[in-house]
Structure formats: C-alpha cells, structure tokens
Amino acid sequence: MQPEPFLLSEGFNELEREFESAADRVRDLVQTASRDQLLYLYARYKQAKVGKCNTPKPGFFDFEGQRKWQAWKQLGDMEAEQAMQEYISCVNVLDPEGSTKERRGAERRTGFGGAAVSSLYQEEMIREEDKNIFDYCRENNIDHISKAISSQKVDVNTKDEEGRALLHWACDRGHKELVSVLLEHKADINSQDNEGQTALHYASACEFADIVELLLNAGADPSIKDMEGSLPEEVTESSAISSLLRQYTASKG
C-alpha cells in the first residue's frame, strides 16, 4: 500500500512549509525558467503531493501531456521528503535571493494566484482538445489567437466567468506582443472585469512597466477606478510605474 505523501511529524511539517514557500516563488519564475527546469519542478511537485505516478499515459498526440507524465513517471517510488528537498534546492538555484514578493493584483485582487503555486500546476491537466481561448492566451499562443479572432470564431472582447477579457489575461502574464496583437484587433482597452479592474490595473499590479507604457500610448484611461476605489497607480508596489501613471494623468489634465 502506497504511503501518504505527507507525514504528521514536526520535522516533516517544517519541510512541508519550506516546500510550500518554494512553490509560491515558482509563480514568479515561470517566465524565466527553462521548460526542462519547469518539468523537473513539476514532476517533484506531483511526487510530493500525490506520490508515485498513478495516471494513464496521455494520448499519442498530447505531446505536452506526455512530457509531464514521463517526467513524473521517472521518479518511480521516490519518497515525498526527497521530492520536496530536490524541489526546494532547484527553486533556490533559480531564485537565489529567495524573493517571496507577491504580485498584487494578480494575487490580492483578481484571484489569479491565491493559494495556487504557479500557472504550470494550475493548467497541468488541460488537454489540447479541452483548451479554450483563455488557455491559449495564458500560453501566449499568438498564432492561434490571431487566427481565431480573424476568422471570427472568437470575439476579441469575450470574457471569462470573472469578467476578464483576453487583454486582461495577456497583461497579467506579461505577454507584451500578444497585448499589441489584441489591440490591433480592436480589443476594448478600458474593459473592466467583475472587480472593476482594467488591463491597466493588471499590468500595473504585476509590475510590467513596458506594458503599462504600451497601454497608455494606445489610449488606456488611468483615471478608471476599480470597485475598491483604486486607480491603476494605487495597485502597484513599483514607484516607477506609479510615477509614470501620475505623470501621464497630469499631462492630460
């Protein structure tokens, strides 16, 4: 009988806390880590959380699913403790400064992050045939999105259940080129989600200064407040972005 991945011992609980802290940091590394490094982390995360690989091998044409499955399968009977230790060591190599800063907006306001550890794990089991336009947006699949919009299969301003348009998603993920493409397709630059936040709120909160500047130059309105009464300049921890937004607003006044 396969043992439970988490044991109720004080030492193990401390390791688990360190593991969860490392997992939180991975969210900020997704854009910079290599695919092989992410697969390495993915496999050890699954091993620590679930144990030995217990799912069927994905279909022949599900190449991404096969890579993830194989990475996990190769760990065999590795103990959860070892998986956590290797995971933590890898994260420390990728993020030697140990940054634990949360991305406001994506974490605190929009609910994109919450307790989840990274987009890699959030989307791990989505098969190609099950993906929707927002999944392709998360992946920065510009070609697929452009074709879907051009063929009118998808409205560029379509929203998910939280009121987030494709432009919100692209700004949250830092996909600058995709943001430009969506704007070229006449995306509503001031569209608000269910919390009243615009794409400018997202780019500001996630500290993507280049996207903030792109949005402003494209006509984004920095004076729009969300449901909490916050302006885009008030949801960021970046003084540079806050200053940029204030200067832009003043110049238009």
Beta strands, then each sheet from edge to edge (+ up, - down):
end
